[in-house]
Amino acid sequence: MWSGRVGLVNPPSAMIGGTYLAPPLGLVDLASHLTSRRLVDSLEFLDLALELNEGKLPFGESLPIVAAQRILAGDFDVCAFSVQC
């Protein structure tokens, strides 16, 4: 088992106006794989798109800075990001 902190991040998208489309299935699958096989000691899932939709993150110019601060606050050793095309 790896003892580092892993962060799985679904970033917010200002392009879609805070509309929450769906959970990031790729990250959900990765989290399931890592935890079920006990490959990581610490895993945190940050769904910043959902937080934006729920009003927990500010919409506007400060969004990228606040989102980056949330990610950095996790003090992760490794981060994986979901993307929307």
C-alpha positions as CSV (number, residue, x, y, z in Angstrom):
1,M,0.0,0.0,0.0
2,W,1.2,3.5,-0.9
3,S,1.1,5.8,2.1
4,G,0.8,9.2,0.3
5,R,-2.2,11.4,0.0
6,V,-4.2,11.1,-3.3
7,G,-6.6,13.8,-4.4
8,L,-9.1,13.1,-7.1
9,V,-10.4,16.4,-8.4
10,N,-13.5,17.2,-10.6
11,P,-12.7,20.9,-11.4
12,P,-15.4,23.5,-11.7
13,S,-16.4,24.8,-15.1
14,A,-17.3,28.4,-15.5
15,M,-18.1,27.7,-19.1
16,I,-21.3,25.8,-18.2
17,G,-22.3,28.4,-15.7
18,G,-22.1,26.1,-12.6
19,T,-24.5,23.5,-14.0
20,Y,-23.7,20.1,-12.6
21,L,-23.8,17.7,-15.5
22,A,-22.9,14.3,-13.9
23,P,-20.4,12.8,-11.4
24,P,-17.0,12.2,-13.0
25,L,-17.3,8.5,-13.7
26,G,-13.6,8.1,-14.6
27,L,-12.6,9.4,-11.1
28,V,-15.3,7.4,-9.4
29,D,-14.0,4.3,-11.1
30,L,-10.4,5.1,-10.2
31,A,-11.4,5.8,-6.6
32,S,-13.2,2.5,-6.4
33,H,-10.2,0.6,-7.9
34,L,-7.7,2.2,-5.5
35,T,-9.7,1.7,-2.4
36,S,-11.1,-1.8,-3.1
37,R,-7.6,-3.1,-3.7
38,R,-6.2,-1.1,-0.8
39,L,-3.6,0.5,-3.0
40,V,-3.6,3.9,-1.2
41,D,-3.7,4.9,2.4
42,S,-5.4,8.2,2.0
43,L,-7.8,9.3,-0.8
44,E,-9.9,12.4,-1.0
45,F,-12.5,13.2,-3.7
46,L,-13.0,16.9,-4.4
47,D,-16.0,17.5,-6.6
48,L,-15.5,21.2,-7.1
49,A,-18.1,21.3,-9.9
50,L,-20.7,20.1,-7.5
51,E,-19.5,22.6,-4.9
52,L,-19.9,25.4,-7.5
53,N,-23.4,24.2,-8.3
54,E,-24.3,24.2,-4.6
55,G,-23.0,27.8,-4.2
56,K,-20.0,26.7,-2.0
57,L,-17.6,28.2,-4.5
58,P,-17.9,31.7,-5.9
59,F,-18.9,32.1,-9.5
60,G,-16.8,34.7,-11.3
61,E,-13.2,35.9,-11.6
62,S,-12.1,34.5,-8.2
63,L,-13.3,30.9,-9.1
64,P,-9.9,29.7,-10.4
65,I,-8.0,31.1,-7.4
66,V,-10.5,29.7,-4.8
67,A,-10.6,26.3,-6.6
68,A,-6.7,26.2,-6.6
69,Q,-6.6,27.1,-2.9
70,R,-9.1,24.2,-2.1
71,I,-6.9,21.8,-4.0
72,L,-3.6,23.0,-2.4
73,A,-5.3,22.9,1.1
74,G,-5.6,19.1,0.6
75,D,-1.8,18.8,0.7
76,F,-1.9,15.9,-1.7
77,D,1.2,14.0,-2.9
78,V,-0.6,13.1,-6.1
79,C,-3.7,14.6,-7.9
80,A,-5.7,13.3,-10.7
81,F,-8.1,15.6,-12.6
82,S,-11.3,14.9,-14.5
83,V,-11.9,16.9,-17.7
84,Q,-14.9,17.8,-19.7
85,C,-14.8,18.2,-23.5
